Amino acid sequence: MTEAAGDDAPSTATEAAHPHVRPTRLVLVRHAVTAQTGPLLSGRKPGIDLSDEGRRQAEATAERLAPPVRVDAIYASPIERTQQTAAAIAARHDLPVVTLDGVIEAEYGDWTGGAIAELAKTDLWKVVQAAPSRARFPNGESIAEMQARMVAALDGVISAHPGEHVVVVSHADPIKAAIAHYTGMHLDLFQRVVVSPASVTVFEIGTFGAALVKANETGSLGELVPPAPEAGG
């Protein structure tokens, strides 16, 4: 009977054969909820803070990532909701939050602040869902551009922290795009990935590739509970 592998054990057979190689653990955290999460597309609109529920979510995520979980550095998008979520995690490790512009929310352009229910009626929404690699937001960026700058920013973090454990707090679409990239999924399939508020997705990225360790971990299976029936049946 073999003993369980320790936290620093090589994650692949190749890395086991090269003990000097250690992957960087990349922990991607989506910000917790605001009052606008769900009905509105907040985008890069300033001045939107975490709601009371969001602060509870951020604290719960911070507790899951607290010691003895190792964290060597914490980065966050410049948006308030990501900074506030990151601050809760940083407080558990006595680390500063480093702002990383490259992991900011998508530039939704004219869609920023729009009601999801209304945006879903547009032809562009259908493209965003079915063929996102072809989608560009009006007076904003394309989803392909979003993925490229997100991955470039994360690759920079990985290069700066070889063998370390790094938390990056970002937004749903950029994290989904990063998951697609590091798992070899075409961008047109990234809408099949769910990234919940305050969720944790973990990659171990080394010389020989990336391994998805956890995806959309929330510490709960609440997403599986069916919604309560509406009044009147």
N, C-alpha and C positions, 0 to 999 in steps of 0.2 A: 504494500500500500504506500503510495507516494504522498508526501506532504503537500499542502496547498502552496501554490506559488506566492511569493512575497510581492509587495507593491512594486519593487524595482526589478522583478524578474523580466527577462526578455519576452516580448510579446509574440515573436515569430521564431521558427526554427533557424532561419538565417541569422537573426540577431543573436540567438543563443550560441551560434558558432563563432560570433564576433563579439565577445563580451564588452569591448570598448564602445560598441554602438548602443546608444540608448535613444528611444524615440522621445519626441516632445509630445507631452499630453496636452491637447488643445481642447479646452472646455468652453463650448459655445452656449451662452445663456441668453434666452429671450427676456426682454424686460417684462416686469409685472404689469397689471392692467391699470388703465386710467379710466376716467368716466366716459371717454370716447371709444375705448377699445370695443370693437364689434360693430356698432351702428355707423361709425364715421371712419373715414380714411385720414388719420391724423397726419401722416407723412412727416415732413420736417417743420410743421407749424410749431412755433415756439410757445412757451408758457403753459404746456400741458403737463401737469404733475401726476404722480401716482395717486390713485384713489385710496380710500381707507382699506379696501380689499386688496389693492395693489401693494400697499405697504405691508400688509399681512403676508401676502405671497412672497414679497422680496425677503422678508425676515425668515420665512420658512425655507426658501431656497438657500439663503445664507447659512442657516443651521445645517442643512444637508451638506454644504461645502465647508463647514467649519472643521478645525483640527479634530481628529488626526488626519483629515484629508489635507494633502499637501497642495499649497498654492504658492507659486514663486512670484507671480506678477498678475496684475489685473488691468485690463484695458476696457474702454467703453466708448461707444458712439457719443458725440457731443450733445445729443438730445437729452432733455431733462429726465425723461422716464428711464433711459438707460443709465444715466449717471446716478440716479437715486437707487436703482436696483444694484448697481455695482458698489455703491457706497456701503450698502448693508453687508455685502460679501467682504469687502475690504476691511470693515471694522472687526471681523472675526480673525483677521490675519495681521492686523497692524501694518497694512500696506497702503500706498497711495493708489488712487485711480488715475491711470494714464489715458488721456483722451486720444482716440484714434479715429481721425476723420474718415478713413477709408471704409469703416464698418457702419457708417451712418445709414439711416433708412433710405429707401429708394426715393429719387426725386420724382414725385408723381405729377409735378407741374400743375396744370389747371384742375387736376383731380384732387389736389390737397384740400382736406376739410370736407370733401363731398360725402353725401350719404351713400353707403354701400348699396342700399336697396335701389337707388336711382342709377348709380354707376353700372349696376348689373344689367340694366336694360339696354346698354349701348352695344354697338357692334364691336368696339375695341375690347370690351370686357370678354366677349367670346374669344377673341384672339389671345388675350391674356391667359385664358383658361386652357385653350386647345393647342395653341402654338406660341407659347411665350417667347421663344427665341426671336420671333418676328415682331414683337410688340414694342411700341414706343409710346410713352405717356405724353399727352399733349403739352408742349412747352416744357417737357421734362426729359428724363433719360430713358434709354431702352433697358429692358430686363437683361439683355446680354451685356450692356455696359455696366450695369449694377453688379452682375456676377464677376466681371473681369476686375473691377476695382476692389470688390470684397475679397476675392481670392488673392489679389496682389497684396492687400493689407495683411491678410492672415499669413501668407508666405513670408512676409517681412517679419512678423512676430515669431514664426517658427525658426527663421534664421537667427533671430536675435536671442533666442532662448533654447539652444540645443540641449536636449535631455531634461528640460524643466517642465513644470506643470503650470500652464497659463490659462487664465479665465479671460474670455472676451465677451462682453455684454453687447448685444446687437438687437436686431429686429427680425420679424418673421421671414419676410421675403429674402433678405440677404443671407440669413442662416440656411434657408431652404436651398438657395442657389449654391452655397458653399457645400452643403451635403451632397447635392447633385455632382459637383465638381470632384470632390474627394472620393466619392463612391463610383465614379465613372458613368454616372447617369446623364443622359442627354438633357439639356436644359428644357426641352419641350415636355419632359416628364416630371418636372420639379413640383408641379401642382399635386402630384400624388403623395407628397411628403407633408406631414402635419407638424408644425412647431407651435406648441401651446404657450400661452403667457407663463413666464417664470419657469420654463422648462430648461432642462440641461441635456445637451448633446455632446458626446465625448469622442474625440479621435485620438489615436496614437499614430504619430506621423514620424517615420524614420527614413533612413537612407533607402530602404527597399520598398517604400510605399506607405499607404495610409490604411489603418484598420478602424472601422466604426465599432466603438466599444459600447456606447449607449446612445439612444435616440429618443428625443422628446420625453425624457424622464421627468415626472412631476412629483414623485413621491406619493401618488394617488392613482387609483383606478376610477376616479369620479367621472371621467369621460365616458365610461361604459354604462353608467346608470341612465336608464331612459328618462326623458323629460316627463314631468308631471302632466297629466291630461289637462287641456284647457277647460275653463269653466263652460258648462253647457254641453260638454261632450265633443 
